[in-house]
Amino acid sequence: MMKIDEITRQSLLYDFYGALLTDRQREVMELYHEENLSLAEIAAEMEISRQGVHDALKKAEKALDGYEQKLGLVDKFQQTSRSIQEIDRRIDDIIGGPEVTGKLAGELKEIKSIIDDIDN
C-alpha cells in the first residue's frame, strides 16, 4: 500500500509527465490513481491479468520517476511553490507592520496580487 506522500508524488509526476507514457500506461495510472480502482477491477475492465495490471502500473511509475530524475520539473515546481508562499507570508508581515504606509504599502499589495495570480 502506498503512503499518502507517495500517492501525491505519483499524481504530481503523472500531471507533469503523463503525456509521455504509452496509452496503456496512462489508462492503468488513471484507473488506479484517479478512479481508485483495485488491480483486480482494472484487470477485469481491461481484460488482462491482475499481474499484467501490476506490471503496467510499476513500469509506468518507474518511467515517471525516470523522467523526474532527468528533468526535475516536479522538484522545481515544489521548490518554487514553497518560495512563493514564503515571499507571500513575508509581504503580509511587512504590510501589517506600523512602519509601512503610503506608496510602499501600495507597491507591496501590487506585488502580492501578482504572487496570488501565480499561486492560483
SULCORWO-V661089 format. One record per residue. RES is the residue in one small letter. BURIAL is b if it has 24 or more other ideal C-beta (glycine too) atoms within 12 Angstrom, else e. Layout:
res = <RES,RES>
burial = <BURIAL,BURIAL>
//
This chain:
res = <m,m,k,i,d,e,i,t,r,q,s,l,l,y,d,f,y,g,a,l,l,t,d,r,q,r,e,v,m,e,l,y,h,e,e,n,l,s,l,a,e,i,a,a,e,m,e,i,s,r,q,g,v,h,d,a,l,k,k,a,e,k,a,l,d,g,y,e,q,k,l,g,l,v,d,k,f,q,q,t,s,r,s,i,q,e,i,d,r,r,i,d,d,i,i,g,g,p,e,v,t,g,k,l,a,g,e,l,k,e,i,k,s,i,i,d,d,i,d,n>
burial = <e,e,e,e,e,e,e,e,b,b,b,b,b,b,b,b,b,b,e,e,b,e,e,e,b,b,b,b,b,b,b,b,b,e,e,e,e,e,b,e,e,b,e,e,e,b,e,e,e,e,e,e,b,e,e,b,b,e,e,b,b,e,b,b,b,e,b,b,e,e,e,e,e,b,e,e,e,e,e,e,e,e,e,e,e,e,e,b,e,e,b,e,e,e,b,e,e,e,e,e,e,e,e,e,e,e,e,b,e,e,e,b,e,e,b,e,e,e,e,e>
//
